[in-house]
C-alpha cells in the first residue's frame, strides 16, 4: 500500500515535470521572447524582454488597453478599469492561468501609474497574492520597440520549486506573445486602412 502510494506520487511528479518542460519550450512565434523566472523562497521574480516590430506608441496602445485586454489575452476572463485619475489607474483583473491539466485561478486589483509612452508601474492593492510590484518599460527604436518587464510577487499559495517557475515562465511567455500578436494585428489593420 505504501509502495503503491509512493509510485503513484512519483508518477504524478514525473508527469508534472514533463508537462512543465513541454509548456516551457517556446513555440516558433515566441522564440525571441526572453522570459526568466527565479524563485527565492516564497518570492518569485520575473524578467521579460520582447522585441516588437511596431512603434513604441503602437505597443503602448495595446499594453495599456485594459478594458479590452480580456479579448486578446486568453488567460483573462475580465479586465476593467475601476478608477482613473490622470496618470493613475485602478485596475481589476480576473482569470485562469493553465497548462495541461494544471490551472490556477487569479483575481486582483492593482494601482497602475502610467508614464506614456514609456513606463507602467503596477502595485497590488488586493487579490490572490501577498504582494506584487511590476515595472514595464517600452523602449523606442524608431520603427520597432522593445518591451522590458520586471517584477516580483509573493503568492498566497505554495509554488513548488522547479515546476512552479517553469509553469509561470510558460504562461508569461504566452501572455506576451498574445500582446505582441494584438499589437501586430492592429498595426496591420491601421496600415490597410491608410491604403
C-alpha positions as semicolon CSV with decimal commas, in nm:
position;residue;x (nm);y (nm);z (nm)
1;X;0,000;0,000;0,000
2;X;0,276;0,247;0,093
3;X;0,485;0,142;-0,208
4;X;0,186;0,190;-0,437
5;X;0,124;0,539;-0,295
6;X;0,491;0,631;-0,342
7;X;0,487;0,502;-0,700
8;X;0,170;0,698;-0,777
9;X;0,322;1,012;-0,623
10;X;0,644;0,965;-0,825
11;X;0,444;0,910;-1,145
12;X;0,243;1,229;-1,086
13;X;0,562;1,424;-1,018
14;X;0,721;1,295;-1,341
15;X;0,403;1,381;-1,533
16;X;0,405;1,735;-1,390
17;X;0,773;1,776;-1,481
18;X;0,709;1,654;-1,836
19;X;0,415;1,894;-1,876
20;X;0,617;2,182;-1,735
21;X;0,912;2,110;-1,963
22;X;0,684;2,089;-2,267
23;X;0,499;2,406;-2,164
24;X;0,825;2,595;-2,115
25;X;0,950;2,515;-2,467
26;X;0,885;2,824;-2,678
27;X;0,681;2,796;-2,994
28;X;0,828;2,927;-3,319
29;X;0,635;3,255;-3,295
30;X;0,764;3,338;-2,947
31;X;1,120;3,201;-2,951
32;X;1,257;3,558;-2,938
33;X;1,065;3,638;-2,618
34;X;1,312;3,612;-2,329
35;X;1,143;3,514;-2,003
36;X;1,333;3,434;-1,685
37;X;1,164;3,332;-1,362
38;X;1,356;3,295;-1,036
39;X;1,220;3,163;-0,711
40;X;1,379;3,260;-0,380
41;X;1,178;3,104;-0,101
42;X;0,824;3,227;-0,149
43;X;0,927;3,530;-0,362
44;X;0,906;3,498;-0,742
45;X;1,097;3,734;-0,973
46;X;1,000;3,765;-1,340
47;X;1,202;3,926;-1,620
48;X;1,069;3,965;-1,975
49;X;1,236;4,113;-2,283
50;X;1,035;4,113;-2,605
51;X;1,108;4,280;-2,938
52;X;0,812;4,422;-3,128
53;X;0,808;4,512;-3,496
54;X;0,591;4,818;-3,427
55;X;0,642;5,167;-3,291
56;X;0,656;5,235;-2,919
57;X;0,319;5,414;-2,940
58;X;0,160;5,117;-3,121
59;X;0,292;4,884;-2,848
60;X;0,183;5,123;-2,572
61;X;-0,172;5,146;-2,704
62;X;-0,216;4,769;-2,672
63;X;-0,040;4,702;-2,341
64;X;-0,246;4,976;-2,174
65;X;-0,580;4,883;-2,334
66;X;-0,700;4,738;-2,005
67;X;-1,074;4,749;-2,071
68;X;-1,033;4,532;-2,384
69;X;-0,744;4,314;-2,265
70;X;-0,963;4,009;-2,193
71;X;-1,043;3,999;-2,567
72;X;-0,682;3,929;-2,666
73;X;-0,514;3,776;-2,359
74;X;-0,659;3,426;-2,327
75;X;-0,594;3,385;-1,953
76;X;-0,812;3,687;-1,866
77;X;-1,185;3,643;-1,808
78;X;-1,233;4,003;-1,701
79;X;-1,023;4,321;-1,718
80;X;-1,166;4,661;-1,637
81;X;-1,061;5,000;-1,511
82;X;-1,234;5,077;-1,181
83;X;-1,097;5,428;-1,143
84;X;-0,890;5,672;-1,349
85;X;-0,733;5,989;-1,214
86;X;-0,479;6,144;-1,451
87;X;-0,190;5,901;-1,486
88;X;-0,319;5,676;-1,205
89;X;-0,547;5,383;-1,284
90;X;-0,707;5,127;-1,053
91;X;-0,743;4,802;-1,248
92;X;-0,937;4,485;-1,171
93;X;-0,848;4,158;-1,348
94;X;-0,973;3,803;-1,310
95;X;-0,875;3,491;-1,498
96;X;-0,730;3,142;-1,510
97;X;-0,372;3,051;-1,597
98;X;-0,345;2,693;-1,717
99;X;-0,102;2,448;-1,872
100;X;-0,209;2,094;-1,945
101;X;-0,417;1,961;-1,656
102;X;-0,292;2,230;-1,415
103;X;-0,485;2,554;-1,372
104;X;-0,472;2,841;-1,124
105;X;-0,749;3,097;-1,087
106;X;-0,649;3,452;-1,003
107;X;-0,820;3,777;-0,916
108;X;-0,656;4,106;-0,826
109;X;-0,691;4,481;-0,806
110;X;-0,383;4,688;-0,886
111;X;-0,283;5,051;-0,883
112;X;-0,118;5,143;-1,211
113;X;0,086;5,458;-1,268
114;X;0,132;5,541;-1,637
115;X;0,413;5,747;-1,789
116;X;0,313;5,746;-2,159
117;X;0,450;5,601;-2,373
118;X;0,750;5,468;-2,182
119;X;0,667;5,321;-1,840
120;X;0,396;5,140;-1,643
121;X;0,431;5,080;-1,268
122;X;0,192;4,831;-1,110
123;X;0,134;4,772;-0,738
124;X;-0,105;4,515;-0,589
125;X;-0,390;4,660;-0,382
126;X;-0,575;4,333;-0,316
127;X;-0,613;3,984;-0,456
128;X;-0,465;3,636;-0,465
129;X;-0,109;3,748;-0,394
130;X;0,057;3,865;-0,074
131;X;0,236;4,138;-0,268
132;X;0,322;4,224;-0,627
133;X;0,516;4,507;-0,791
134;X;0,599;4,525;-1,162
135;X;0,755;4,783;-1,392
136;X;0,709;4,766;-1,768
137;X;0,916;4,985;-1,998
138;X;0,864;5,046;-2,367
139;X;1,188;5,135;-2,543
140;X;1,153;5,325;-2,870
141;X;1,378;5,208;-3,154
142;X;1,206;5,413;-3,424
143;X;1,016;5,166;-3,643
144;X;1,038;4,900;-3,374
145;X;1,013;4,881;-2,998
146;X;1,122;4,665;-2,709
147;X;0,910;4,581;-2,406
148;X;1,102;4,515;-2,086
149;X;0,906;4,386;-1,787
150;X;1,047;4,328;-1,439
151;X;0,860;4,238;-1,126
152;X;0,843;4,040;-0,807
153;X;0,549;3,883;-0,630
154;X;0,472;3,663;-0,335
155;X;0,181;3,423;-0,391
156;X;-0,054;3,325;-0,111
157;X;-0,032;2,962;-0,221
158;X;0,277;2,741;-0,219
159;X;0,463;2,731;-0,552
160;X;0,660;2,408;-0,598
161;X;1,028;2,465;-0,685
162;X;1,135;2,388;-1,044
163;X;0,785;2,306;-1,173
164;X;0,626;2,629;-1,049
165;X;0,878;2,865;-1,213
166;X;0,860;2,664;-1,539
167;X;0,482;2,700;-1,548
168;X;0,500;3,071;-1,463
169;X;0,757;3,118;-1,739
170;X;0,541;2,939;-1,996
171;X;0,229;3,136;-1,902
172;X;0,419;3,467;-1,905
173;X;0,562;3,390;-2,249
174;X;0,216;3,308;-2,381
175;X;0,066;3,631;-2,244
176;X;0,339;3,845;-2,402
177;X;0,309;3,655;-2,731
178;X;-0,064;3,733;-2,729
179;X;0,005;4,101;-2,654
180;X;0,253;4,117;-2,942
181;X;0,009;3,942;-3,175
182;X;-0,253;4,207;-3,092
183;X;-0,001;4,487;-3,150
184;X;0,078;4,343;-3,493
185;X;-0,289;4,283;-3,575
186;X;-0,375;4,646;-3,501
187;X;-0,070;4,772;-3,691
188;X;-0,168;4,568;-3,998
189;X;-0,528;4,688;-3,972
190;X;-0,417;5,052;-3,943
191;X;-0,181;5,017;-4,240
192;X;-0,458;4,861;-4,453
193;X;-0,692;5,143;-4,352
194;X;-0,445;5,407;-4,475
195;X;-0,416;5,248;-4,821
